[in-house]
Amino acid sequence: MSVPSPNDDDSYGRRRPRKTVLLRGVRPLGGEKVDVLLRDGLIAELGPDLAVDLAANDVEVIDGHTASGSAILLPAFVDLHTHLREPGREDTETIASGSAAAALGGFGCVHAMANTTPVADNAEIVEQVARLGRRAGLVDVRPVGAVSKGLAGEELAEIGNMARSAAAVRVFSDDGRCVSDARLMRRALEYLKPFDGVLAQHAQDPRLADSGACAHEGELSGKLGLPGWPAVAEESIIARDVMLAEHTSSRLHVCHVSTGGSVEVIRWAKSRGIEVTAEVTPHHLLLTCDLIAGYDPLFKVNPPLRPAADVEALRAGLADGTIDAVATDHAPHAAQDKDHAFADAAFGMLGLQTAVGVLIESMIKTGQLDWAGLADRMSVRPARIGRVSGHGRPIAIGEPANLTLIDPDASWSVVPEALASLSTNTPYAGRTLTGAVRATFLRGQATVRAGALVPAAEDQAVLA
């Protein structure tokens, strides 16, 4: 796929860049302080103390200085795993509200999962999702196509039609459900290969962790009387699937890895040269299963929160590259679906606006990733996995200006009602996070400025 012209209203385009932007005193990937000039959707100049005629060129200046230094400039983040709920559950999230949350979280591209109502298992639905993403105009919305019709796990969905559609789907997943039938999984991997597609698997053996399982299986789940979800339910499916990927020479992506054993299986598969990638969520890098002791459904998520030993293994796997990417699994829910007894509540948490703060706490502050490593796991590799052009690119002259500017020292308190999502089910309510998104740029056009969405009056979105 070619990189679209930044001045065109391309298939992922939203805005025609109006003005030149000068970022003063920023640190690309946490390196040396420089100025960066954005023009016509590209990085036009980069260097210390750039001489720019501000009046002649109608240049907007954004000061990158912070209380203790300079803001960090990174490629805009790419999320491989976002639930935008539209069509079907617009009471919990819309593509517009989810796009707003994504932009405020520093994202330039999100992949919208297929478990909508109706399911995104045909070209018509994925094209509708892509069209609504263009209309929202804040991030590139890439639809994910279902692997099986209706997510039923019985018959392949219209994979070829979705891949060849105007939405050009490259990621396919029945997320929320596992493709548990080995024969169907093999056929899907084979069918995806000619389209350079990747199958993103929700690894959950339904015979080991059925629909009632809601907590990590261990001493705590037993004390609480909650149906347990053993680690092996995830690990056994991953083991099976990497062997199928090897057999078919196809691309496999493992969604929301949550156990140390899963990390070891993926590490072994990569050592054999199997084309497997994996993601971990921010919440699985920070939160542990002891948080469910109070039966608070905000901490109910799929897969479940795990013990501290698994969290440490996940951090180590992300640090050494065994786990390729961070993906939010942003899962908004209405209060009537979440405010129940723990066992009956819906699975899922919000994640887009808190992602970078959680990664700073879990990976940057611990020294397990630097800023370049964070950019690699949150932008470069996700863009490569999803085959997204124009994202995850180097911060260099001539590259697309899909960028985010982070104040690494700013702290903020998570207030659920203040988030852009239509839902409020964040596990971080009342928590103070360090690291705030100051600005986000999509092809050189600011979608977020001074930590707030660019006013609608400045938006030149083309409604498609």
C-alpha positions in Angstrom: 0.0 0.0 0.0 1.4 3.4 -0.9 1.6 6.3 1.4 -1.3 8.7 0.5 -0.5 12.2 -0.5 -0.9 14.4 2.6 -2.8 17.0 0.5 -5.4 14.6 -0.8 -8.6 13.4 0.9 -7.3 9.9 0.6 -8.9 6.7 1.8 -7.8 7.4 5.4 -7.7 11.2 5.0 -9.5 13.7 7.2 -8.1 17.1 6.9 -6.3 19.2 4.4 -3.4 20.8 6.3 -4.0 24.5 6.6 -0.9 25.9 8.1 2.7 25.3 8.9 3.5 24.2 12.5 6.8 24.8 14.3 7.5 22.7 17.3 10.1 24.5 19.4 12.5 22.7 21.6 11.2 19.2 21.5 13.1 15.9 22.0 12.4 13.3 19.3 12.4 9.9 20.9 13.8 11.4 24.0 17.0 12.5 22.3 18.6 15.9 21.8 16.4 19.0 21.8 15.5 20.4 18.3 12.9 22.3 16.4 10.7 20.5 14.0 8.8 22.2 11.2 5.6 20.5 9.8 4.4 21.6 6.4 2.0 20.0 3.9 1.5 17.0 6.1 5.2 16.1 6.2 8.2 16.8 8.5 9.8 19.6 6.4 12.7 20.6 8.6 14.4 19.4 11.7 17.3 20.9 13.7 18.3 23.2 16.5 17.0 26.8 16.5 15.4 26.7 13.1 15.1 30.1 11.4 11.5 30.5 10.3 9.8 33.6 9.1 6.7 33.3 11.3 4.7 36.1 9.7 5.4 35.3 6.1 4.5 31.6 6.4 1.5 31.8 8.7 3.3 29.5 11.1 1.7 28.2 14.3 4.3 27.8 17.1 4.0 25.1 19.7 6.4 25.5 22.6 7.9 22.2 23.6 9.4 23.4 26.9 8.1 21.8 30.1 8.6 22.6 33.8 11.7 20.5 34.0 12.9 20.2 30.4 11.4 19.5 27.0 8.4 17.5 25.7 9.0 14.2 24.0 8.1 13.9 20.3 7.1 10.4 19.2 5.4 8.9 16.2 1.6 8.9 16.8 0.6 5.7 18.5 -1.1 2.8 16.6 -3.6 0.7 18.5 -4.2 -2.8 17.1 -7.1 -3.5 19.4 -9.9 -1.0 20.0 -13.6 -1.6 20.5 -15.6 1.4 19.1 -19.0 -0.4 19.4 -20.5 1.2 16.3 -22.6 -0.1 14.7 -25.0 -1.4 17.3 -24.0 -0.1 20.7 -23.8 3.7 20.1 -24.9 4.2 23.7 -21.5 3.0 24.9 -19.2 4.4 22.3 -19.3 5.8 18.7 -16.6 5.9 16.2 -16.6 9.7 16.7 -16.3 9.5 20.5 -13.7 6.7 20.4 -11.7 8.6 17.8 -11.7 11.6 20.2 -10.4 9.5 23.1 -7.8 8.0 20.8 -6.5 11.4 19.6 -6.4 12.7 23.2 -4.4 9.6 24.1 -1.8 10.3 21.4 -3.0 7.9 18.8 -3.0 8.5 15.1 -4.5 5.1 14.1 -6.8 2.6 15.7 -8.1 -0.8 14.6 -11.8 -1.2 15.3 -12.7 -4.7 16.4 -15.3 -6.7 14.6 -17.6 -7.7 17.4 -20.2 -5.0 16.6 -23.9 -5.5 16.0 -24.2 -6.5 13.2 -20.8 -8.2 13.2 -18.2 -6.8 10.8 -18.0 -10.0 8.8 -18.6 -8.5 5.3 -17.5 -5.7 3.0 -20.5 -3.6 3.6 -20.0 -3.3 7.4 -16.2 -2.7 7.3 -16.6 0.0 4.6 -19.3 1.6 6.9 -16.8 1.6 9.8 -14.1 3.1 7.6 -16.5 5.8 6.3 -17.5 6.8 9.8 -13.9 7.0 10.7 -13.2 9.4 7.9 -16.2 11.5 9.0 -14.9 11.7 12.6 -11.6 13.0 11.2 -9.4 12.6 14.2 -7.5 9.3 13.7 -7.2 6.7 10.9 -9.8 4.1 11.7 -8.9 0.7 10.3 -11.7 -1.9 10.5 -10.9 -5.4 11.7 -12.8 -8.1 9.9 -14.3 -11.1 11.6 -12.7 -14.5 10.9 -16.0 -16.4 11.1 -19.6 -15.5 10.2 -21.3 -13.9 13.1 -18.3 -14.8 15.3 -19.9 -18.2 15.6 -16.7 -20.1 14.8 -18.4 -22.4 12.3 -17.9 -20.9 8.8 -15.4 -18.5 7.4 -16.5 -14.9 7.0 -16.2 -13.0 3.7 -12.4 -12.6 4.2 -11.6 -12.0 0.5 -14.3 -9.5 0.0 -13.2 -7.5 3.1 -9.6 -7.6 2.1 -10.4 -6.4 -1.5 -12.9 -3.8 -0.3 -12.3 -0.1 -0.1 -11.6 -0.6 3.6 -8.6 -2.9 2.6 -8.9 -5.0 5.7 -5.6 -6.6 6.7 -6.3 -7.7 10.3 -9.0 -10.3 11.0 -10.2 -11.4 14.5 -13.1 -13.0 16.3 -11.9 -11.2 19.4 -14.2 -11.7 22.3 -14.3 -15.3 21.2 -11.6 -17.8 20.4 -11.4 -19.5 17.0 -11.3 -22.7 18.9 -11.9 -25.2 16.1 -8.5 -26.2 14.8 -9.7 -27.0 11.3 -11.4 -23.6 10.9 -8.3 -21.9 12.3 -6.1 -23.6 9.8 -8.3 -22.7 6.9 -8.5 -19.1 8.0 -4.7 -18.9 8.2 -4.4 -20.4 4.7 -7.1 -18.1 3.2 -5.5 -14.9 4.7 -2.1 -15.6 3.3 -2.6 -14.3 -0.3 -3.9 -11.0 1.1 -1.0 -10.5 3.4 -3.5 -10.6 6.2 -2.9 -11.4 9.9 -5.2 -13.4 12.1 -5.4 -11.9 15.6 -6.4 -14.6 18.0 -8.3 -14.3 21.3 -6.6 -17.2 23.0 -9.1 -18.9 25.3 -9.9 -22.6 25.1 -13.6 -22.6 25.8 -13.4 -26.1 27.3 -10.9 -24.9 29.9 -12.3 -21.4 30.5 -16.0 -21.3 29.5 -18.3 -18.3 29.4 -18.7 -18.3 33.1 -15.0 -18.0 33.9 -14.3 -14.5 35.2 -11.2 -14.4 37.4 -7.7 -15.8 37.4 -7.9 -19.4 38.7 -6.0 -19.5 41.9 -6.4 -19.3 45.7 -8.1 -15.9 45.5 -10.8 -16.9 43.0 -11.5 -19.9 45.2 -11.9 -17.7 48.3 -14.1 -15.3 46.4 -16.3 -18.1 45.0 -15.6 -16.9 41.4 -15.3 -19.3 38.4 -11.6 -19.5 37.6 -9.8 -19.0 34.3 -6.6 -21.0 34.3 -3.5 -19.7 32.6 -3.3 -22.9 30.5 -6.6 -22.0 28.8 -4.6 -19.2 27.1 -1.3 -21.0 26.7 -2.6 -24.1 25.1 -4.4 -22.2 22.4 -1.3 -20.2 21.6 0.8 -23.3 21.5 -1.6 -24.9 19.0 -1.9 -21.8 16.9 1.9 -21.1 16.5 2.2 -24.7 15.2 -0.7 -24.0 12.7 1.0 -20.8 11.7 4.2 -22.7 11.0 2.4 -25.4 9.1 0.6 -22.9 6.9 3.5 -20.3 6.7 0.9 -17.7 7.7 0.9 -14.7 10.0 -0.5 -15.1 13.5 -1.0 -12.3 16.0 -1.8 -13.1 19.6 -4.2 -10.7 21.3 -3.8 -9.5 24.9 -1.2 -11.9 26.2 -1.7 -12.2 30.0 0.5 -15.0 31.4 4.2 -15.7 31.8 3.6 -19.1 30.2 2.2 -17.5 27.1 5.4 -15.3 26.8 7.5 -18.4 26.9 5.5 -20.1 24.2 5.8 -17.1 21.9 9.5 -16.8 22.7 9.9 -20.5 21.7 7.9 -20.0 18.5 10.0 -16.9 17.4 13.1 -18.9 18.0 11.9 -21.4 15.4 11.3 -18.6 12.9 7.5 -18.8 13.1 5.8 -15.6 11.9 4.0 -14.8 15.2 3.5 -11.4 16.8 1.9 -10.6 20.1 0.4 -7.7 22.1 0.0 -6.9 25.7 -2.5 -4.4 27.2 -1.5 -1.5 29.5 -3.7 -2.9 32.3 -2.0 -6.3 32.2 1.3 -4.5 32.7 0.2 -2.7 35.8 -2.8 -4.2 37.5 -2.9 -7.5 39.4 -5.6 -10.0 40.3 -5.6 -9.0 44.0 -7.6 -5.9 42.9 -10.7 -8.1 42.5 -10.9 -8.9 46.2 -13.5 -6.2 46.7 -15.7 -7.6 43.8 -15.4 -4.3 41.9 -16.5 -5.0 38.3 -14.3 -2.3 37.0 -11.5 -4.8 37.4 -13.3 -7.5 35.4 -11.5 -7.9 32.1 -11.0 -10.6 29.4 -8.5 -12.2 29.9 -8.5 -11.6 33.6 -5.9 -9.7 35.6 -3.1 -12.1 36.7 -0.7 -12.4 39.7 2.3 -10.2 40.1 4.7 -12.8 38.7 2.8 -12.8 35.4 2.9 -9.0 35.3 6.7 -9.1 35.7 7.0 -11.7 32.9 4.9 -9.6 30.6 7.0 -6.5 31.3 10.2 -8.5 30.6 8.6 -10.0 27.4 7.7 -6.5 26.2 11.2 -5.2 27.1 13.1 -7.9 25.2 10.8 -7.8 22.2 9.1 -11.2 22.6 5.9 -9.2 22.9 5.8 -6.9 19.9 3.2 -4.3 20.8 1.1 -2.6 23.3 -2.6 -2.6 22.4 -5.3 -1.0 24.6 -8.2 -3.4 24.2 -10.3 -0.2 24.9 -13.7 -1.7 25.8 -16.4 0.8 26.8 -19.5 -0.4 28.6 -22.6 1.4 29.7 -23.4 1.5 33.4 -26.3 -0.9 33.1 -23.9 -3.6 31.6 -21.0 -3.0 34.1 -22.8 -2.2 37.4 -23.6 -5.8 38.4 -22.3 -8.5 40.7 -18.8 -9.3 39.5 -19.7 -12.6 37.9 -22.5 -11.0 35.9 -20.8 -7.8 34.8 -19.5 -7.2 31.3 -15.8 -7.7 30.7 -13.7 -4.8 29.7 -12.0 -1.4 30.6 -11.4 1.9 28.9 -7.8 2.3 27.8 -7.1 4.9 25.1 -6.5 8.0 27.1 -4.7 6.4 30.0 -2.3 4.2 27.9 0.8 6.4 27.8 0.5 7.2 31.5 0.3 3.5 32.4 3.3 2.7 30.1 5.3 5.5 31.7 4.6 4.0 35.2 5.1 0.4 34.3 7.9 0.5 31.7 9.6 3.9 31.5 10.0 4.6 35.2 11.1 1.0 35.8 13.9 1.4 33.2 12.6 -1.5 31.1 11.9 0.7 28.1 13.2 4.1 27.0 11.3 6.5 24.8 12.6 5.0 21.6 11.5 1.6 22.9 8.0 2.9 23.8 7.7 4.3 20.3 8.7 1.0 18.8 6.1 -1.0 20.8 3.3 1.6 20.5 3.7 2.8 17.0 6.4 1.2 14.8 5.6 -2.5 15.3 1.9 -2.1 15.5 1.9 -0.2 12.2 4.0 -3.0 10.7 1.7 -5.7 12.0 -1.4 -4.0 10.8 0.2 -3.0 7.4 -0.6 0.6 8.1 1.2 3.0 5.7 2.3 6.4 6.9 2.4 5.5 10.6 5.2 4.3 12.8 7.7 6.1 10.6 11.0 7.7 11.7 11.0 11.3 12.8 12.9 12.5 9.9 12.7 15.1 7.1 10.2 14.0 4.4 8.3 11.5 6.6 4.6 11.9 7.3 3.8 14.1 10.2 1.8 11.7 12.2 3.1 12.6 15.7 2.3 13.0 19.3 3.9 15.4 21.8 4.2 14.1 25.4 4.9 16.1 28.5 6.7 13.4 30.6 6.5 15.3 33.9 2.9 16.4 33.8 0.6 14.6 36.3 -3.2 14.3 36.0 -5.9 12.6 38.0 -8.2 10.3 36.1 -11.8 11.5 36.3 -14.0 9.1 34.4 -16.6 11.7 33.5 -13.9 13.9 32.0 -12.8 11.3 29.5 -13.9 11.6 25.9 -15.5 8.1 25.9 -19.3 7.8 26.3 -18.6 5.3 29.0 -16.9 5.6 32.3 -15.6 2.1 33.1 -11.9 3.0 33.8 -10.0 1.0 36.4 -7.9 4.1 37.1 -10.6 6.3 38.5 -9.1 8.7 41.0 -5.6 7.5 40.2 -2.8 10.1 39.4 -0.9 9.3 36.2 2.4 10.9 35.1 2.8 11.9 31.4 0.3 13.9 29.5 -0.4 14.2 25.8 0.1 17.8 24.9 -0.5 17.6 21.1 -1.3 15.0 18.4 -0.9 15.5 14.7 -2.5 13.6 11.8 -0.6 14.4 8.6 0.6 17.6 10.0 -2.8 18.8 11.2 -3.3 19.2 14.9 -6.1 17.0 16.2 -5.1 17.8 19.8 -3.5 21.0 21.0 -2.6 22.0 24.6 -4.1 18.7 25.8 -7.6 19.4 24.2 -9.3 18.5 21.0 -8.9 21.1 18.3 -12.2 23.0 18.1 -14.7 21.9 15.6 -14.6 25.3 13.9 -11.0 24.7 12.9 -11.7 21.2 11.5 -11.7 21.0 7.7 -12.8 17.4 7.7 -14.2 16.1 4.5 -17.4 14.2 5.1 -17.5 11.1 3.0 
